[in-house]
Amino acid sequence: MTAATKPPRPLIAGNWKMNGLLAALAEVRALAGRLARSGKTGADLLLCPPATLLHPMAQALSGSAIALGGQDCHAEPKGAHTGDIAAEMLADLGCRYVIVGHSERRQNHGETDAEVAAKATAAQRAGLTAIVCVGETRAEREAGRAEAVVTAQLLASLPAGCTDRNTVIAYEPVWAIGTGLTPTAADVAALHAAIRRVLGQRFGAAAGCMRLLYGGSVKAGNAAELLAVANVDGALVGGASLSATEFWPIVEARL
Ligand code: PGA
């Protein structure tokens, strides 16, 4: 980011993963209520529920500043792909974002970098912002390869045409997801600086304002420290985003 570039507006995103029945919409209403009462507007807020909750959550969020996103999309706009969801379908429901390449999809569904890039292209085509996830495993970090692995994964997972408007990067060390473990602030700073650098080399000035999120065991107790790290423009929060009581202090740390 150059001195003339405006700092990115923070984004605090909740990834509900495969959690939440209709009753969980009470948490969303509670969160929207807290946001409205706070009167604060310093960050963008996003919830990515399972597909079954997208439509009712869109209704629950109507009139609120909290955006809606999907957790995955297919690369094609339609067709014979049983169980899959097109980016266009997400946009049709009012989604503005879609997570692509989450490590759980890379691990559990064998998604490759090329497939992730195709999904990010689909998101662009549908007018959505893709949140492209990257992160190293514990073995890769212990071998001193975290930065090399993450930057290579990132470059292979991003299609042409990425801008700060259609792309957000989420750095999520695989070993930190759902474990209660987090990297040190210095390690996060080093990775985010490396990500910013390779984005600049690939996309030029447009990368200066691309939002870089940290994800992996973000909680109320560590959010302020992690969100204050240089080049951390927000968080992707899993477990702690399921309850308004746990999510709100994380939101407030950057609001
Ligand atoms: P966690 O998940 O906050 O539960 O560690 C983060 C994520 O996977 O996005």
Residues whose N, C-alpha, C, O or C-beta is under 5 A from the ligand:
A	BS01	PGA	N15 A176 I177 G178 T179 G215 G216 S217 V218 L236 V237 G238 G239 A240
